[in-house]
């Protein structure tokens, strides 16, 4: 079954400091949600998505500063995982519109 999931790139112009602070905030919220996972698994998913959203913003800033860098680093990241023996369970595909 193919499922299409879309994650937006938000129109923000955060500094690196702002990205760092937001990532720290979302990381803490995700940690707390995982700690209380028995209470609400949906909250864990929501906080994980918030963290991914911050990371998307960071990758967007990288791409603005050095076009093509994200694609190159995704390739390097995937190669590293395979070299370390990780097995692929499934692939999430994100297509830029």
Rosetta blueprint (number, residue, H / E / L):
1 X L
2 X L
3 X L
4 X L
5 X L
6 X L
7 X L
8 X L
9 X L
10 X L
11 X L
12 X L
13 X L
14 X L
15 X L
16 X H
17 X H
18 X H
19 X H
20 X H
21 X H
22 X H
23 X H
24 X H
25 X H
26 X H
27 X H
28 X H
29 X H
30 X H
31 X H
32 X H
33 X H
34 X H
35 X H
36 X L
37 X L
38 X L
39 X L
40 X L
41 X H
42 X H
43 X H
44 X H
45 X H
46 X H
47 X H
48 X H
49 X H
50 X H
51 X H
52 X H
53 X H
54 X H
55 X H
56 X H
57 X H
58 X H
59 X H
60 X H
61 X H
62 X H
63 X H
64 X H
65 X H
66 X L
67 X L
68 X L
69 X H
70 X H
71 X H
72 X H
73 X H
74 X H
75 X H
76 X H
77 X H
78 X H
79 X H
80 X H
81 X H
82 X H
83 X H
84 X L
85 X L
86 X L
87 X L
88 X L
89 X L
90 X L
91 X L
92 X L
93 X L
94 X L
95 X L
96 X L
97 X L
